[in-house]
Amino acid sequence: MMHRAALMEIIEDRHGKTSLIITSQLPVSKWHEVIGEKTIADAILDRIVHDAHRLELTGESMRKKRKPEPETQEI
């Protein structure tokens, strides 16, 4: 419960006053489930989604593309 309340407090403090950037690998459709308590989840998502600019990226992970190939040793 403490984490939900802390997140709600941060969002409430910034709502309508300053920008907020949130990144997540979790789809928005799963946020209610993760936040847990429906009332707090609704309040958090209402404030986040209101006037939001949402960018959803697709494609292969950049980490996978940048991962160096393992070196092979000749015997």
N, CA, C and O atoms as a GROMACS GRO file, in nm:
protein
  300
    1MET      N    1   0.082  -0.120   0.000
    1MET     CA    2   0.000   0.000   0.000
    1MET      C    3   0.086   0.125   0.000
    1MET      O    4   0.050   0.225  -0.062
    2MET      N    5   0.200   0.122   0.069
    2MET     CA    6   0.284   0.240   0.081
    2MET      C    7   0.336   0.286  -0.055
    2MET      O    8   0.346   0.406  -0.080
    3HIS      N    9   0.369   0.191  -0.143
    3HIS     CA   10   0.420   0.227  -0.275
    3HIS      C   11   0.312   0.294  -0.361
    3HIS      O   12   0.340   0.390  -0.433
    4ARG      N   13   0.190   0.244  -0.351
    4ARG     CA   14   0.078   0.305  -0.424
    4ARG      C   15   0.056   0.448  -0.378
    4ARG      O   16   0.038   0.538  -0.460
    5ALA      N   17   0.058   0.467  -0.248
    5ALA     CA   18   0.035   0.601  -0.192
    5ALA      C   19   0.148   0.695  -0.232
    5ALA      O   20   0.123   0.812  -0.261
    6ALA      N   21   0.271   0.646  -0.233
    6ALA     CA   22   0.385   0.729  -0.273
    6ALA      C   23   0.375   0.769  -0.420
    6ALA      O   24   0.400   0.884  -0.455
    7LEU      N   25   0.338   0.674  -0.506
    7LEU     CA   26   0.321   0.704  -0.648
    7LEU      C   27   0.208   0.805  -0.666
    7LEU      O   28   0.222   0.900  -0.744
    8MET      N   29   0.099   0.785  -0.596
    8MET     CA   30  -0.014   0.877  -0.605
    8MET      C   31   0.028   1.018  -0.561
    8MET      O   32  -0.012   1.116  -0.624
    9GLU      N   33   0.106   1.028  -0.455
    9GLU     CA   34   0.151   1.158  -0.405
    9GLU      C   35   0.240   1.229  -0.507
    9GLU      O   36   0.225   1.349  -0.529
   10ILE      N   37   0.331   1.157  -0.569
   10ILE     CA   38   0.419   1.216  -0.671
   10ILE      C   39   0.337   1.267  -0.789
   10ILE      O   40   0.357   1.380  -0.835
   11ILE      N   41   0.246   1.185  -0.836
   11ILE     CA   42   0.164   1.225  -0.951
   11ILE      C   43   0.074   1.342  -0.915
   11ILE      O   44   0.059   1.435  -0.994
   12GLU      N   45   0.015   1.338  -0.798
   12GLU     CA   46  -0.072   1.446  -0.753
   12GLU      C   47   0.004   1.578  -0.742
   12GLU      O   48  -0.046   1.684  -0.780
   13ASP      N   49   0.126   1.572  -0.689
   13ASP     CA   50   0.209   1.693  -0.676
   13ASP      C   51   0.240   1.756  -0.811
   13ASP      O   52   0.248   1.879  -0.822
   14ARG      N   53   0.258   1.675  -0.913
   14ARG     CA   54   0.297   1.725  -1.045
   14ARG      C   55   0.180   1.754  -1.138
   14ARG      O   56   0.193   1.829  -1.234
   15HIS      N   57   0.066   1.695  -1.109
   15HIS     CA   58  -0.051   1.705  -1.197
   15HIS      C   59  -0.090   1.851  -1.221
   15HIS      O   60  -0.120   1.926  -1.128
   16GLY      N   61  -0.087   1.889  -1.348
   16GLY     CA   62  -0.127   2.024  -1.387
   16GLY      C   63  -0.023   2.131  -1.361
   16GLY      O   64  -0.046   2.248  -1.393
   17LYS      N   65   0.091   2.093  -1.305
   17LYS     CA   66   0.194   2.192  -1.271
   17LYS      C   67   0.322   2.175  -1.351
   17LYS      O   68   0.386   2.273  -1.389
   18THR      N   69   0.360   2.053  -1.377
   18THR     CA   70   0.487   2.026  -1.442
   18THR      C   71   0.477   1.898  -1.524
   18THR      O   72   0.382   1.821  -1.511
   19SER      N   73   0.575   1.877  -1.608
   19SER     CA   74   0.576   1.758  -1.693
   19SER      C   75   0.615   1.635  -1.613
   19SER      O   76   0.682   1.643  -1.510
   20LEU      N   77   0.572   1.522  -1.662
   20LEU     CA   78   0.605   1.394  -1.601
   20LEU      C   79   0.630   1.294  -1.713
   20LEU      O   80   0.546   1.276  -1.801
   21ILE      N   81   0.744   1.230  -1.710
   21ILE     CA   82   0.777   1.129  -1.809
   21ILE      C   83   0.778   0.994  -1.739
   21ILE      O   84   0.846   0.975  -1.638
   22ILE      N   85   0.702   0.902  -1.794
   22ILE     CA   86   0.695   0.767  -1.737
   22ILE      C   87   0.733   0.669  -1.848
   22ILE      O   88   0.682   0.678  -1.959
   23THR      N   89   0.822   0.578  -1.817
   23THR     CA   90   0.856   0.472  -1.912
   23THR      C   91   0.823   0.338  -1.847
   23THR      O   92   0.840   0.320  -1.726
   24SER      N   93   0.777   0.245  -1.928
   24SER     CA   94   0.740   0.115  -1.875
   24SER      C   95   0.744   0.011  -1.986
   24SER      O   96   0.710   0.039  -2.100
   25GLN      N   97   0.786  -0.107  -1.950
   25GLN     CA   98   0.777  -0.219  -2.042
   25GLN      C   99   0.644  -0.292  -2.024
   25GLN      O  100   0.610  -0.383  -2.100
   26LEU      N  101   0.569  -0.252  -1.923
   26LEU     CA  102   0.440  -0.312  -1.894
   26LEU      C  103   0.331  -0.239  -1.972
   26LEU      O  104   0.322  -0.116  -1.964
   27PRO      N  105   0.249  -0.310  -2.047
   27PRO     CA  106   0.141  -0.244  -2.121
   27PRO      C  107   0.044  -0.172  -2.026
   27PRO      O  108   0.019  -0.220  -1.916
   28VAL      N  109  -0.009  -0.060  -2.069
   28VAL     CA  110  -0.102   0.018  -1.988
   28VAL      C  111  -0.220  -0.068  -1.944
   28VAL      O  112  -0.274  -0.048  -1.834
   29SER      N  113  -0.261  -0.162  -2.027
   29SER     CA  114  -0.375  -0.248  -1.993
   29SER      C  115  -0.350  -0.332  -1.867
   29SER      O  116  -0.445  -0.383  -1.809
   30LYS      N  117  -0.226  -0.347  -1.826
   30LYS     CA  118  -0.191  -0.426  -1.707
   30LYS      C  119  -0.168  -0.339  -1.582
   30LYS      O  120  -0.151  -0.393  -1.473
   31TRP      N  121  -0.169  -0.207  -1.597
   31TRP     CA  122  -0.136  -0.118  -1.485
   31TRP      C  123  -0.234  -0.132  -1.369
   31TRP      O  124  -0.191  -0.132  -1.253
   32HIS      N  125  -0.364  -0.143  -1.395
   32HIS     CA  126  -0.462  -0.159  -1.286
   32HIS      C  127  -0.428  -0.281  -1.202
   32HIS      O  128  -0.430  -0.276  -1.079
   33GLU      N  129  -0.397  -0.390  -1.270
   33GLU     CA  130  -0.365  -0.515  -1.202
   33GLU      C  131  -0.241  -0.500  -1.114
   33GLU      O  132  -0.238  -0.549  -1.001
   34VAL      N  133  -0.139  -0.432  -1.164
   34VAL     CA  134  -0.014  -0.416  -1.090
   34VAL      C  135  -0.030  -0.318  -0.973
   34VAL      O  136   0.022  -0.342  -0.864
   35ILE      N  137  -0.099  -0.208  -0.996
   35ILE     CA  138  -0.121  -0.110  -0.890
   35ILE      C  139  -0.204  -0.173  -0.778
   35ILE      O  140  -0.182  -0.147  -0.660
   36GLY      N  141  -0.299  -0.255  -0.816
   36GLY     CA  142  -0.373  -0.332  -0.717
   36GLY      C  143  -0.505  -0.272  -0.675
   36GLY      O  144  -0.610  -0.321  -0.717
   37GLU      N  145  -0.504  -0.171  -0.595
   37GLU     CA  146  -0.628  -0.113  -0.542
   37GLU      C  147  -0.697  -0.030  -0.650
   37GLU      O  148  -0.640   0.067  -0.701
   38LYS      N  149  -0.820  -0.069  -0.684
   38LYS     CA  150  -0.891  -0.009  -0.798
   38LYS      C  151  -0.907   0.143  -0.787
   38LYS      O  152  -0.887   0.214  -0.885
   39THR      N  153  -0.944   0.192  -0.671
   39THR     CA  154  -0.967   0.336  -0.654
   39THR      C  155  -0.840   0.416  -0.676
   39THR      O  156  -0.842   0.518  -0.745
   40ILE      N  157  -0.730   0.370  -0.618
   40ILE     CA  158  -0.602   0.440  -0.635
   40ILE      C  159  -0.554   0.426  -0.779
   40ILE      O  160  -0.503   0.522  -0.836
   41ALA      N  161  -0.569   0.307  -0.838
   41ALA     CA  162  -0.528   0.286  -0.977
   41ALA      C  163  -0.606   0.380  -1.070
   41ALA      O  164  -0.547   0.439  -1.160
   42ASP      N  165  -0.736   0.393  -1.048
   42ASP     CA  166  -0.817   0.484  -1.130
   42ASP      C  167  -0.768   0.629  -1.116
   42ASP      O  168  -0.754   0.700  -1.216
   43ALA      N  169  -0.742   0.671  -0.994
   43ALA     CA  170  -0.696   0.808  -0.970
   43ALA      C  171  -0.560   0.833  -1.036
   43ALA      O  172  -0.540   0.937  -1.099
   44ILE      N  173  -0.468   0.740  -1.022
   44ILE     CA  174  -0.335   0.753  -1.081
   44ILE      C  175  -0.346   0.759  -1.233
   44ILE      O  176  -0.289   0.848  -1.296
   45LEU      N  177  -0.418   0.664  -1.292
   45LEU     CA  178  -0.428   0.658  -1.438
   45LEU      C  179  -0.504   0.776  -1.495
   45LEU      O  180  -0.471   0.824  -1.603
   46ASP      N  181  -0.607   0.824  -1.424
   46ASP     CA  182  -0.678   0.943  -1.471
   46ASP      C  183  -0.583   1.062  -1.484
   46ASP      O  184  -0.588   1.135  -1.583
   47ARG      N  185  -0.498   1.081  -1.386
   47ARG     CA  186  -0.405   1.195  -1.387
   47ARG      C  187  -0.294   1.177  -1.490
   47ARG      O  188  -0.250   1.274  -1.552
   48ILE      N  189  -0.249   1.053  -1.508
   48ILE     CA  190  -0.143   1.027  -1.605
   48ILE      C  191  -0.194   1.042  -1.748
   48ILE      O  192  -0.130   1.107  -1.831
   49VAL      N  193  -0.309   0.984  -1.776
   49VAL     CA  194  -0.361   0.979  -1.912
   49VAL      C  195  -0.416   1.113  -1.959
   49VAL      O  196  -0.412   1.143  -2.078
   50HIS      N  197  -0.467   1.194  -1.868
   50HIS     CA  198  -0.524   1.324  -1.904
   50HIS      C  199  -0.416   1.411  -1.970
   50HIS      O  200  -0.312   1.436  -1.909
   51ASP      N  201  -0.439   1.456  -2.091
   51ASP     CA  202  -0.345   1.538  -2.168
   51ASP      C  203  -0.211   1.470  -2.196
   51ASP      O  204  -0.110   1.538  -2.216
   52ALA      N  205  -0.209   1.339  -2.196
   52ALA     CA  206  -0.083   1.265  -2.218
   52ALA      C  207  -0.049   1.256  -2.366
   52ALA      O  208  -0.138   1.256  -2.451
   53HIS      N  209   0.078   1.248  -2.394
   53HIS     CA  210   0.130   1.216  -2.527
   53HIS      C  211   0.195   1.080  -2.511
   53HIS      O  212   0.298   1.066  -2.445
   54ARG      N  213   0.134   0.981  -2.572
   54ARG     CA  214   0.180   0.844  -2.552
   54ARG      C  215   0.255   0.795  -2.675
   54ARG      O  216   0.206   0.806  -2.787
   55LEU      N  217   0.372   0.741  -2.653
   55LEU     CA  218   0.452   0.681  -2.759
   55LEU      C  219   0.467   0.533  -2.728
   55LEU      O  220   0.514   0.496  -2.620
   56GLU      N  221   0.426   0.450  -2.821
   56GLU     CA  222   0.438   0.307  -2.803
   56GLU      C  223   0.537   0.256  -2.905
   56GLU      O  224   0.514   0.264  -3.026
   57LEU      N  225   0.647   0.202  -2.859
   57LEU     CA  226   0.752   0.155  -2.947
   57LEU      C  227   0.734   0.006  -2.974
   57LEU      O  228   0.691  -0.070  -2.887
   58THR      N  229   0.767  -0.034  -3.096
   58THR     CA  230   0.760  -0.174  -3.132
   58THR      C  231   0.892  -0.213  -3.198
   58THR      O  232   0.974  -0.127  -3.231
   59GLY      N  233   0.910  -0.340  -3.215
   59GLY     CA  234   1.030  -0.387  -3.281
   59GLY      C  235   1.123  -0.457  -3.184
   59GLY      O  236   1.094  -0.470  -3.065
   60GLU      N  237   1.234  -0.503  -3.238
   60GLU     CA  238   1.331  -0.576  -3.158
   60GLU      C  239   1.401  -0.485  -3.059
   60GLU      O  240   1.423  -0.367  -3.087
   61SER      N  241   1.435  -0.537  -2.946
   61SER     CA  242   1.504  -0.463  -2.841
   61SER      C  243   1.639  -0.412  -2.890
   61SER      O  244   1.714  -0.485  -2.955
   62MET      N  245   1.668  -0.288  -2.859
   62MET     CA  246   1.799  -0.230  -2.894
   62MET      C  247   1.911  -0.301  -2.817
   62MET      O  248   2.023  -0.309  -2.866
   63ARG      N  249   1.882  -0.351  -2.699
   63ARG     CA  250   1.983  -0.426  -2.623
   63ARG      C  251   2.027  -0.550  -2.699
   63ARG      O  252   2.145  -0.585  -2.701
   64LYS      N  253   1.930  -0.616  -2.762
   64LYS     CA  254   1.964  -0.735  -2.840
   64LYS      C  255   2.047  -0.699  -2.962
   64LYS      O  256   2.140  -0.771  -2.998
   65LYS      N  257   2.014  -0.587  -3.025
   65LYS     CA  258   2.088  -0.544  -3.144
   65LYS      C  259   2.230  -0.503  -3.109
   65LYS      O  260   2.321  -0.525  -3.189
   66ARG      N  261   2.249  -0.444  -2.992
   66ARG     CA  262   2.382  -0.395  -2.952
   66ARG      C  263   2.467  -0.501  -2.883
   66ARG      O  264   2.587  -0.480  -2.864
   67LYS      N  265   2.408  -0.611  -2.846
   67LYS     CA  266   2.480  -0.714  -2.772
   67LYS      C  267   2.594  -0.770  -2.857
   67LYS      O  268   2.570  -0.818  -2.968
   68PRO      N  269   2.717  -0.762  -2.806
   68PRO     CA  270   2.831  -0.812  -2.885
   68PRO      C  271   2.824  -0.965  -2.899
   68PRO      O  272   2.779  -1.037  -2.810
   69GLU      N  273   2.869  -1.010  -3.012
   69GLU     CA  274   2.874  -1.154  -3.037
   69GLU      C  275   2.980  -1.216  -2.947
   69GLU      O  276   3.086  -1.158  -2.928
   70PRO      N  277   2.953  -1.333  -2.891
   70PRO     CA  278   3.054  -1.400  -2.807
   70PRO      C  279   3.175  -1.438  -2.892
   70PRO      O  280   3.162  -1.484  -3.005
   71GLU      N  281   3.291  -1.416  -2.834
   71GLU     CA  282   3.415  -1.451  -2.906
   71GLU      C  283   3.434  -1.601  -2.905
   71GLU      O  284   3.412  -1.667  -2.803
   72THR      N  285   3.474  -1.654  -3.018
   72THR     CA  286   3.500  -1.796  -3.026
   72THR      C  287   3.650  -1.819  -3.019
   72THR      O  288   3.728  -1.743  -3.076
   73GLN      N  289   3.690  -1.922  -2.950
   73GLN     CA  290   3.832  -1.954  -2.939
   73GLN      C  291   3.862  -2.076  -3.021
   73GLN      O  292   3.790  -2.176  -3.017
   74GLU      N  293   3.970  -2.067  -3.094
   74GLU     CA  294   4.013  -2.182  -3.172
   74GLU      C  295   4.098  -2.271  -3.085
   74GLU      O  296   4.179  -2.223  -3.005
   75ILE      N  297   4.080  -2.402  -3.100
   75ILE     CA  298   4.156  -2.497  -3.020
   75ILE      C  299   4.259  -2.564  -3.107
   75ILE      O  300   4.335  -2.648  -3.060
   0.00000   0.00000   0.00000
